[in-house]
Amino acid sequence: MTNVTKTGATQKPKIKVEVVPKGEYKPGPKIKMPPGVTAIFAKHQALGGDTGLLGKATGPEQMTPNGQGWYRHYQHGSIYWTSAAGAFEVHGDIRAKWETLGWETSFLGFPITDETTTPDGVGRFNHFQGGSIYWTPATGAHEVHGDIRTKWSALGWERSYLGYPMSDEQTTPDGIGRYSDFEHGQITWSPALGAAVSFTSYDPAAGGGGGVKPQGLPGNGEPEVRRRLVCSAHMDLTDDESWPWHDEHSSADGTNEAVLTTDLPQDVLTMSDGAGGELRVELKLIAQVRSNGDVLVKGNLDLFEGTSEQNNDLDGNETFNILVPRDGITSEQVTVRNEDEGGDLAVVSMNFSNYAI
């Protein structure tokens, strides 16, 4: 406001200037920063600042899209913070893998370690809230989580005979289970059997690694191969009569899931069905694992025809072998006919999947 004298002359307002001695800083009002921001700054400084591991920042600190933490990107990586875990860096191929999975909004969540060298000195890893990502020059970066990660951890992580993960966790082609491939084997999970290991690629001559031996290893040093076989069968029966429009029909379905080993053959499915009060068909499947992990299924299909469905007058028989490859799915159809008289028949369609347990 301008001051006016009695004579009408104006005077300039008086401004008080405080001179601060050279080299002395007098702070203004303090601004309280979010804890995530200060933690990220401290972490970056601990890693060497602008000339350290991550280099200079490429943007400001920001809250994560899910609102549960803070992050800042740098020239060579990122730092993420949550109140529960603290601030951790992630960079390189592990960061790239985490990004493709969806950052902190993925099933892995936030990092809970910095990138760290593995105990065997070969690879690198970051642990996250919901799993881990492991990397080596030979295998690249792959995630492992859930019960499969728990099983791998119990065996000794990368120092076990399985070695490092060679794939992310994937869904089995039958849509039922999950699996991860490793350098020397596979861990598969199913709702019925949980997570367990396939030993089909374990090579005793190459050594077990870390002193860990496969579960089920007998005294002769050869691994016991265990596989999970899921089989289903559908029968269509026709009881042939003199006139086609008088034919009697019936159908039946059966399914089973079995754990197989190289020790002994095992019954995996037995089922029967009747039609027309005169026809009965019986199916029996026996399976055994081969040393390479394939499963050989031996089947027997009998057709009985007489005065009742309970008769034992065998009029038709088909035996067959079906090879179900390791980690594969196979479908097969077999027809048995009345070889004595009439056109009685049964068509059986079968599906098999063979995965690790």
Secondary structure, DSSP 8 states (H G I E B T S, - for coil): --EE-TTS-EE----------TT-----S-----HHHHHHHHHHHHTTGGGSSS-SBSS--EE-TTSS-EEEEETTEEEEEETTTEEEEE-HHHHHHHHHHTGGGSTT-SB-S--EE-TTSS-EEEEETTEEEEEETTTEEEEE-HHHHHHHHHHTGGGSTT-SB-S--EE-TTSS-EEEEETTEEEEEETTTEEEEE-TT--GGG--STT---TT--TTS----EEEEEEEEEEEEEE--SSGGG-EEEEEEEEEEEEEESSS-EEEEEEEEEETTTEEEEEEEEEEE-TTS-EEEEEEEEEEESSSTT---EEEEEEEEEEE-TTEEEEEEEEEE-SSSS--EEEEEEEEEEEE-
